[in-house]
Amino acid sequence: MSDIFENDIVDETEDLENLEDNESHRNNNEVDENFVYPEPLYITKLEYSSESVYCCVPKNFAELKKGDAVIIPTRYGKDLAMVLGRVKNPVGLKPSEIITVERQASQEDLKKYEEYALKSEDAFKIFKEKVVQHKLDMKLVCVHFLLDEAKALFFFSSENRVDFRELVKDLVSVFKMRIELRQIGVRDESRITGGLGVCGRPCCCHSMNDKLPAVSIKMAKEQSLSLNSMKISGQCGRLLCCLSYEFSWYAEARKHLPNEGVHIFYDSTQFRVIDINPLTNMIKILGEDGRLLEIPAKRFIKENGNHWKIY
């Protein structure tokens, strides 16, 4: 990946720490390696928030297929989720993240879900009007009506804490049900709204995995990326999610390669390692005589614990 960014201009005054995660909901807890996952295990998705939920099923429950709709308990209440498929080799999944499917969604459930989706569009407009009336600094991201409970969820973002108590009272008088307002972070907003990343593909958090570990500048450095915020941050303004799930591969690959700056005597000349590309397994070295060589990584052998040679 380093070749893509090698000509980037780095702003040395840029505060890159602002790109790192500081949100408590990121998946940082350790996984119980001794836990035996239930069979079958499914991954489902809440379409309104693009949250993935891992589910098991009760005994004698019909086998679920991709595209099936099921009713599951969520942190907000019972709701409809879409089955994405079976999970055979779960990675980084904690036991507490697995819930049990209540039942398969009926045709009545699906019809009700579609009606609520239309109702959400109207609620979106009403909410924005009420925010203007109350003169609040809030950006509405998503509205959702729970399928099995009389409750409406309003997800919004704001740079500051918002006192929305009067707004909630106003909304209750309009919708005649429980109202829950949730202030979400920039990563959550990006996950819900979706979009395209700098790679041209849909955002990872929206289309692939929303349960990644916190992303740090160290991960970008490990992958030899130029620390240019325009290149290593997503539309949310935080570090790219892909840096997280690629990090372990780069970290493992670099264990078997010399570090940049290592000096190696080769062909009667002292050379210094200036670039390592784990993807192509090629290493660039610069000699004291000005020669720039690119050599396959397999020719670098570590001897006596910390001494590298080229064969």
Phi, psi and chi 1 to 4 in degrees:
 res  aa     phi    psi   chi1   chi2   chi3   chi4
   1 MET       -  -19.4  -68.8 -179.2   67.9      -
   2 SER   -64.6  -31.3   57.9      -      -      -
   3 ASP   -63.1  -30.6  -71.1  -16.0      -      -
   4 ILE   -65.2  -33.7  -59.7  174.3      -      -
   5 PHE  -108.2    6.0  -60.1   98.6      -      -
   6 GLU   -66.0  -20.1   62.9 -176.8    2.7      -
   7 ASN  -100.4    6.7  -64.8  -39.8      -      -
   8 ASP   -67.5  146.5  -72.3  -18.4      -      -
   9 ILE   -92.5  126.5  -61.3  174.2      -      -
  10 VAL   -99.8  128.1  180.0      -      -      -
  11 ASP   -87.3  107.0 -177.8    1.1      -      -
  12 GLU   -66.5  -19.0  -60.8  -67.6  -15.1      -
  13 THR   -89.0   -4.4   64.0      -      -      -
  14 GLU   -71.4  134.5 -166.0  171.8   24.4      -
  15 ASP   -89.0   92.3 -173.5    3.9      -      -
  16 LEU   -73.5  -16.5  -64.4  174.7      -      -
  17 GLU   -64.2  -24.0  -69.9 -174.4   -1.1      -
  18 ASN   -67.5  -17.0  -70.0  -27.6      -      -
  19 LEU   -83.7  -16.7  -57.1  177.6      -      -
  20 GLU   -77.8  159.9  -66.0 -173.4  -44.3      -
  21 ASP   -73.6  138.0  -74.4  -44.5      -      -
  22 ASN  -137.0   19.7   57.4    8.0      -      -
  23 GLU   -94.3  130.8  -62.1  172.1   43.2      -
  24 SER   -69.4  -17.4   59.4      -      -      -
  25 HIS   -82.2   -7.2   72.0  -84.0      -      -
  26 ARG   -65.0  147.5  -62.3  -67.9  -81.0  175.7
  27 ASN   -78.7   86.8 -172.2   17.6      -      -
  28 ASN  -106.2   -8.2  -66.1  -44.9      -      -
  29 ASN   -74.0  149.4  -64.3  -30.2      -      -
  30 GLU   -73.7  153.2  -66.0 -175.4    1.0      -
  31 VAL   -98.3  142.9  177.7      -      -      -
  32 ASP   -79.2  104.1 -177.7    0.2      -      -
  33 GLU   -68.8  -18.6  -63.4 -179.2   -5.2      -
  34 ASN   -90.8   -3.6  -62.1  -40.7      -      -
  35 PHE   -70.9  134.8  178.4   71.4      -      -
  36 VAL   -97.5  114.8  178.1      -      -      -
  37 TYR   -71.8  141.8  -64.5  101.6      -      -
  38 PRO   -67.5  153.4   24.8  -33.9      -      -
  39 GLU  -123.7  131.9  -80.6  -75.3  -14.6      -
  40 PRO   -79.6  155.9   31.4  -36.1      -      -
  41 LEU  -119.0  131.4 -179.0   64.8      -      -
  42 TYR  -119.2  155.2  -61.8   92.1      -      -
  43 ILE  -112.6  129.9 -177.6  170.7      -      -
  44 THR  -121.8  170.5   65.2      -      -      -
  45 LYS  -138.4  133.4 -174.3  174.7 -175.5  178.2
  46 LEU   -86.2  110.9  -59.9  174.1      -      -
  47 GLU   -65.7  -32.1  -68.3 -166.2  -40.3      -
  48 TYR   -70.8  -27.0   69.5   91.8      -      -
  49 SER  -118.9   -3.5   64.7      -      -      -
  50 SER    58.3   26.9  -67.9      -      -      -
  51 GLU   -84.1  135.6  -69.7  178.6   82.7      -
  52 SER   -92.7  141.1   57.1      -      -      -
  53 VAL  -132.1  127.9 -176.7      -      -      -
  54 TYR   -90.1  132.5  -68.6   88.8      -      -
  55 CYS  -131.6  145.1  -56.1      -      -      -
  56 CYS  -112.6  174.2   58.8      -      -      -
  57 VAL  -127.0  155.0  -65.4      -      -      -
  58 PRO   -65.5  166.2  -17.3   30.8      -      -
  59 LYS   -61.9  146.3  -69.2 -177.0  178.8  179.9
  60 ASN    62.7   21.9  -57.6  -39.7      -      -
  61 PHE   -83.7  141.2 -161.5   89.6      -      -
  62 ALA   -61.1  145.1      -      -      -      -
  63 GLU   -65.3  135.1 -177.9  177.5   -6.9      -
  64 LEU   -93.0  147.5  -62.0  174.9      -      -
  65 LYS  -120.7  160.1  -57.4 -177.9  -62.6  -63.5
  66 LYS   -58.0  129.7 -179.4  179.5  179.1  179.9
  67 GLY    99.3  -12.3      -      -      -      -
  68 ASP   -68.4  148.9  -75.3  -11.9      -      -
  69 ALA  -105.5  134.5      -      -      -      -
  70 VAL  -133.4  158.6  -68.3      -      -      -
  71 ILE  -101.8  124.9  -53.8  -59.8      -      -
  72 ILE  -131.8  155.2   63.8  172.7      -      -
  73 PRO   -78.2  133.1   26.3  -31.6      -      -
  74 THR  -121.6  174.8   72.8      -      -      -
  75 ARG   -67.0  -13.7   51.3 -179.6  165.8  170.3
  76 TYR  -102.1  -17.9  -53.4  116.1      -      -
  77 GLY   141.9  175.7      -      -      -      -
  78 LYS   -67.5  135.3  -64.9  179.8 -177.1  178.8
  79 ASP  -154.0  172.4 -150.6   -7.8      -      -
  80 LEU   -91.3  137.9 -176.7  141.9      -      -
  81 ALA  -134.5  153.1      -      -      -      -
  82 MET  -101.8  134.7  -57.6  -57.8  -64.1      -
  83 VAL   -77.6  127.2  176.7      -      -      -
  84 LEU   -94.9  -23.5  -60.7 -177.8      -      -
  85 GLY   147.7 -176.9      -      -      -      -
  86 ARG   -80.7  150.2  -71.2  -84.2  -64.0  -90.2
  87 VAL  -113.0  115.0 -179.2      -      -      -
  88 LYS   -96.2  -37.4  -64.4 -176.3  178.9  179.6
  89 ASN  -130.5   76.9  -61.5  -60.7      -      -
  90 PRO   -64.6  139.5   22.8  -32.7      -      -
  91 VAL  -124.9  129.6  177.0      -      -      -
  92 GLY    69.3   23.8      -      -      -      -
  93 LEU  -100.2  127.8  178.2   60.9      -      -
  94 LYS   -92.3  147.5  -60.7 -169.4  -67.3  -67.7
  95 PRO   -55.0  -35.9  -26.3   34.6      -      -
  96 SER   -68.2  -13.4   59.0      -      -      -
  97 GLU   -89.1   -3.6  -66.1  176.5  -26.2      -
  98 ILE   -98.1  125.5  -58.2  174.0      -      -
  99 ILE  -118.0  168.8   57.4   93.1      -      -
 100 THR  -106.1  132.3  -57.0      -      -      -
 101 VAL   -63.6  134.3  171.6      -      -      -
 102 GLU   -76.4  -50.7  -65.4  -94.5  -27.6      -
 103 ARG  -170.5  166.2   57.0 -176.1  171.3   83.2
 104 GLN   -77.7  145.6  -78.7 -165.6  -89.7      -
 105 ALA   -71.8  137.5      -      -      -      -
 106 SER   -89.1  172.7   63.7      -      -      -
 107 GLN   -62.4  -34.2  -71.4  -61.2  -41.9      -
 108 GLU   -65.1  -39.3 -177.1  179.3  -14.4      -
 109 ASP   -62.4  -44.4  -69.1  -34.4      -      -
 110 LEU   -65.4  -38.9  -64.6  174.2      -      -
 111 LYS   -65.7  -42.7 -178.1  179.3  178.8 -179.1
 112 LYS   -63.8  -38.1 -173.5  176.7  179.8 -178.6
 113 TYR   -63.0  -42.7 -170.9   80.0      -      -
 114 GLU   -65.6  -38.9  -68.3  176.6   -1.9      -
 115 GLU   -64.4  -40.5  -68.2  174.1   -7.8      -
 116 TYR   -67.5  -31.4  -82.2  174.1      -      -
 117 ALA   -64.0  -40.4      -      -      -      -
 118 LEU   -68.3  -39.6  -65.3  174.6      -      -
 119 LYS   -63.0  -33.1 -171.8  176.2  179.9 -179.8
 120 SER   -64.6  -34.9  -64.3      -      -      -
 121 GLU   -63.1  -42.6  -65.0  178.3    5.5      -
 122 ASP   -67.6  -40.3  -65.8  -28.3      -      -
 123 ALA   -63.8  -33.1      -      -      -      -
 124 PHE   -60.2  -44.9 -158.8  100.3      -      -
 125 LYS   -66.6  -43.0  -62.3  175.4 -176.5  177.4
 126 ILE   -63.1  -42.8  -66.0  172.6      -      -
 127 PHE   -59.7  -46.0 -176.7   92.6      -      -
 128 LYS   -63.0  -36.8  -65.4  180.0   71.1  173.6
 129 GLU   -65.8  -42.0  -68.1  173.3   -3.0      -
 130 LYS   -67.0  -36.1  -63.5  -63.5 -178.0 -178.1
 131 VAL   -62.5  -41.0  166.2      -      -      -
 132 VAL   -64.0  -42.6  172.8      -      -      -
 133 GLN   -62.4  -39.0  -68.4  176.2   12.2      -
 134 HIS   -87.9   -2.1  -71.9  -88.0      -      -
 135 LYS    55.4   52.4  -61.8  180.0 -179.6 -179.9
 136 LEU  -106.6  146.9  -63.3  173.8      -      -
 137 ASP   -92.2   85.5  179.9   20.5      -      -
 138 MET  -139.4  139.6  -55.9  169.1   69.2      -
 139 LYS  -114.4  111.0  176.0 -173.3  175.1 -176.6
 140 LEU   -72.8  130.4 -178.2   60.0      -      -
 141 VAL  -105.3  -40.7  177.8      -      -      -
 142 CYS  -158.2  146.3  173.2      -      -      -
 143 VAL  -124.4  136.9 -179.7      -      -      -
 144 HIS  -147.3  136.4  178.9   69.5      -      -
 145 PHE  -103.7  123.5  -70.2   89.9      -      -
 146 LEU   -62.8  143.3  -71.4 -178.4      -      -
 147 LEU   -73.0  -42.9 -170.9   68.8      -      -
 148 ASP  -102.6    5.6  -97.2   21.1      -      -
 149 GLU  -140.1  150.2  -65.4 -175.9   28.6      -
 150 ALA   -83.3   74.3      -      -      -      -
 151 LYS  -145.5  137.7 -177.9  163.6   81.1  171.7
 152 ALA  -111.8  134.3      -      -      -      -
 153 LEU  -107.0  130.8  -56.9  172.1      -      -
 154 PHE  -121.0  115.0  -66.7   83.4      -      -
 155 PHE  -100.0  126.4  -63.2   90.2      -      -
 156 PHE  -136.9  160.4   72.4   93.1      -      -
 157 SER  -121.2  152.0   62.5      -      -      -
 158 SER  -162.3  147.3  177.0      -      -      -
 159 GLU   -74.2  -18.5  -66.0 -176.6   -0.3      -
 160 ASN  -126.6  166.9  -53.8  -60.2      -      -
 161 ARG   -69.7  142.9  -68.5 -176.3   62.9   86.9
 162 VAL  -122.1  131.2 -179.3      -      -      -
 163 ASP   -89.6   98.6 -177.0   -2.7      -      -
 164 PHE  -108.8   21.9   47.1   70.6      -      -
 165 ARG   -61.0  -43.3  -71.7  173.2  -68.0 -176.4
 166 GLU   -69.5  -33.6  -65.9  -58.8  -39.6      -
 167 LEU   -64.7  -41.4  173.2   61.4      -      -
 168 VAL   -61.6  -43.6  170.0      -      -      -
 169 LYS   -59.8  -40.6  -66.3  177.6 -177.1  178.3
 170 ASP   -64.5  -41.7 -151.8   -9.2      -      -
 171 LEU   -69.4  -36.5  -67.0  172.6      -      -
 172 VAL   -62.3  -39.8  169.3      -      -      -
 173 SER   -66.4  -25.6   66.2      -      -      -
 174 VAL   -84.8  -49.0  173.4      -      -      -
 175 PHE   -94.0  -13.1  -64.0  105.0      -      -
 176 LYS    56.4   43.0  -50.4  -61.7 -177.2 -174.9
 177 MET  -156.6  175.1   62.4  173.0   60.0      -
 178 ARG   -67.2  137.5  -70.5  176.7   59.1 -163.4
 179 ILE  -118.9  131.3  -59.6  -65.3      -      -
 180 GLU  -127.1  120.1 -172.3  170.1  -30.0      -
 181 LEU  -102.0  132.3  -91.3   63.3      -      -
 182 ARG  -125.3  117.9  -70.5  -86.4  178.7  170.6
 183 GLN   -84.9  122.9 -175.5  169.7   -7.3      -
 184 ILE  -113.8  161.2   60.2  176.7      -      -
 185 GLY   -85.6  178.1      -      -      -      -
 186 VAL   -67.4  -34.6  -70.7      -      -      -
 187 ARG   -68.3  -39.8  -77.2 -159.6 -174.2  -85.7
 188 ASP   -62.4  -41.3  -72.3  -40.1      -      -
 189 GLU   -61.8  -42.8 -178.3  177.9   -7.6      -
 190 SER   -65.9  -38.2 -177.1      -      -      -
 191 ARG   -63.9  -38.7 -174.3 -167.9   69.8 -123.1
 192 ILE   -74.5  -46.6  -67.3  173.0      -      -
 193 THR   -78.7  -29.7   58.3      -      -      -
 194 GLY    74.9 -165.9      -      -      -      -
 195 GLY   136.6 -172.9      -      -      -      -
 196 LEU  -109.9  139.5  -61.8  178.6      -      -
 197 GLY   -84.0  179.5      -      -      -      -
 198 VAL   -64.4  -19.3  -66.1      -      -      -
 199 CYS   -79.9  -10.3   59.4      -      -      -
 200 GLY    90.7   -1.2      -      -      -      -
 201 ARG  -103.1  161.6  -62.9  176.5   63.0   84.7
 202 PRO   -57.4  147.0  -25.6   34.8      -      -
 203 CYS   -54.9  135.0  -67.6      -      -      -
 204 CYS   -57.8  -43.8  -62.8      -      -      -
 205 CYS   -64.2  -24.6   58.5      -      -      -
 206 HIS   -91.9  -35.1  178.3   78.7      -      -
 207 SER  -110.2  -17.7   61.6      -      -      -
 208 MET  -121.3  -67.2  -69.0  179.5   59.3      -
 209 ASN  -148.2  122.9 -168.0  -12.8      -      -
 210 ASP  -103.2   10.4   60.9  -52.0      -      -
 211 LYS  -119.3   52.3  -60.6 -175.0 -175.3  -57.6
 212 LEU   -92.3  154.1  -67.7  169.0      -      -
 213 PRO   -64.8  164.7  -18.5   30.9      -      -
 214 ALA   -60.4  144.2      -      -      -      -
 215 VAL  -101.2  135.5 -168.4      -      -      -
 216 SER  -126.9  162.3   68.4      -      -      -
 217 ILE   -60.5  -31.3  -69.3  -65.6      -      -
 218 LYS   -55.2  -36.4  176.8 -175.7  177.1 -178.2
 219 MET   -65.9  -38.0  -64.6  177.3  178.0      -
 220 ALA   -67.9  -39.9      -      -      -      -
 221 LYS   -65.7  -39.8  -67.7  179.1  179.0  178.2
 222 GLU   -62.1  -28.7 -171.7   72.5   26.4      -
 223 GLN   -95.9   11.1  -63.2  171.8   46.2      -
 224 SER    60.4   33.6  -60.4      -      -      -
 225 LEU   -86.8  141.4  -60.8 -179.3      -      -
 226 SER   -66.2  134.5  178.1      -      -      -
 227 LEU   -81.5   68.0  -58.2 -176.2      -      -
 228 ASN  -109.1  114.2 -177.4  -30.5      -      -
 229 SER   -59.3  -28.0   63.9      -      -      -
 230 MET   -66.5  -25.3  -63.9  -68.4  -70.4      -
 231 LYS  -100.0  -28.4  -65.2  -65.4 -174.6  179.6
 232 ILE  -106.0    7.0   60.5  175.1      -      -
 233 SER  -118.0  152.4   60.0      -      -      -
 234 GLY   -93.6 -170.7      -      -      -      -
 235 GLN   -67.2  -16.4   66.9  178.0   27.6      -
 236 CYS   -80.9  -10.5   60.3      -      -      -
 237 GLY    87.5    3.5      -      -      -      -
 238 ARG  -109.9  169.3  -63.2  -71.0  176.8   84.5
 239 LEU   -58.7  144.9  -69.2  170.6      -      -
 240 LEU   -57.8  134.8  -67.8  165.5      -      -
 241 CYS   -60.0  -33.8  -71.4      -      -      -
 242 CYS   -63.0  -23.4   57.1      -      -      -
 243 LEU   -61.8  -30.8  -63.4  179.4      -      -
 244 SER   -73.4  -51.5  177.8      -      -      -
 245 TYR   -80.7   -9.3   62.7   70.7      -      -
 246 GLU   -92.7  -16.5  -67.8  174.3   -6.2      -
 247 PHE   -59.3  -45.2  172.8   69.4      -      -
 248 SER   -61.4  -36.5   58.5      -      -      -
 249 TRP   -66.7  -45.7 -176.0   89.3      -      -
 250 TYR   -63.9  -42.2  -84.7   90.5      -      -
 251 ALA   -61.7  -41.5      -      -      -      -
 252 GLU   -69.1  -41.5 -177.2   61.4   29.7      -
 253 ALA   -63.9  -38.6      -      -      -      -
 254 ARG   -71.2  -18.0  -77.3 -175.7  174.8  -85.6
 255 LYS   -62.1  -25.5  -70.5  179.7 -179.4  178.8
 256 HIS  -104.9   12.6  -50.4  -71.6      -      -
 257 LEU  -126.2  152.7  -58.5  173.3      -      -
 258 PRO   -69.9  153.3   25.3  -34.3      -      -
 259 ASN   -79.4  156.0  -64.4  -36.9      -      -
 260 GLU   -63.2  139.9  -68.5 -177.2   12.1      -
 261 GLY    97.4  -12.1      -      -      -      -
 262 VAL   -67.4  136.9  167.4      -      -      -
 263 HIS   -96.4  134.3  -70.3  -88.1      -      -
 264 ILE  -135.3  131.1  -59.5  175.5      -      -
 265 PHE   -88.0  121.4 -170.1   76.7      -      -
 266 TYR  -149.6  135.9  172.8   69.1      -      -
 267 ASP    53.1   45.3 -164.8   20.7      -      -
 268 SER    64.4   20.3  -57.7      -      -      -
 269 THR  -139.2  147.2  -54.1      -      -      -
 270 GLN   -83.8  124.0 -168.0   74.1   15.9      -
 271 PHE  -115.9  158.2  -77.9   83.7      -      -
 272 ARG  -127.1  132.8  179.1  170.8   56.6   88.2
 273 VAL   -70.7  122.6  175.4      -      -      -
 274 ILE  -114.7  -16.7   62.1  170.2      -      -
 275 ASP  -157.4  137.0 -175.9   67.6      -      -
 276 ILE  -125.9  128.9  -57.9  167.6      -      -
 277 ASN  -121.7   95.0 -167.4  -33.0      -      -
 278 PRO   -62.4  -26.2  -23.0   35.6      -      -
 279 LEU   -68.6  -43.3  -71.5  177.1      -      -
 280 THR   -95.2   -8.4   61.0      -      -      -
 281 ASN    57.4   40.1  -96.1  -36.4      -      -
 282 MET  -119.7  143.6  -61.2  -63.1  -69.8      -
 283 ILE  -127.2  131.9  -62.8  176.1      -      -
 284 LYS   -97.9  135.1  -69.5 -179.0 -179.1  179.3
 285 ILE  -129.1  144.7   57.2  175.3      -      -
 286 LEU  -116.6  125.9  178.5   63.6      -      -
 287 GLY   -92.3  159.8      -      -      -      -
 288 GLU   -63.9  -22.0  -68.9  179.8  -15.4      -
 289 ASP   -87.7    5.6   56.9    1.5      -      -
 290 GLY    93.6   -5.9      -      -      -      -
 291 ARG   -72.2  136.4  -77.9 -174.1  -65.7  164.9
 292 LEU  -114.2  114.6  177.4   62.9      -      -
 293 LEU  -115.4  148.2  -54.9  178.8      -      -
 294 GLU  -120.7  116.4 -170.4  170.7   22.1      -
 295 ILE  -124.6  139.7  -59.7  175.5      -      -
 296 PRO   -58.5  139.8  -23.8   34.0      -      -
 297 ALA   -62.0  -27.7      -      -      -      -
 298 LYS   -65.8  -15.0   63.6 -177.5  179.3 -179.6
 299 ARG   -86.0   -7.9  -67.7 -177.2   56.7 -170.4
 300 PHE   -91.3  120.0  -71.3   75.1      -      -
 301 ILE  -120.3  134.3  -54.9  -62.5      -      -
 302 LYS   -94.5  124.3 -164.0  173.0 -173.4  179.1
 303 GLU  -119.3  147.9  -64.6 -177.2  -18.8      -
 304 ASN    55.5   33.0  -59.0  -36.2      -      -
 305 GLY    87.3  -41.0      -      -      -      -
 306 ASN  -144.5   13.2   57.4    3.5      -      -
 307 HIS  -111.6  124.3 -175.3   66.6      -      -
 308 TRP  -100.4  141.0  -72.5   91.7      -      -
 309 LYS  -132.3  158.4  -76.3 -170.1  174.8 -178.6
 310 ILE  -113.6  127.2  -59.5  175.8      -      -
 311 TYR  -113.0      -  -69.8   91.4      -      -
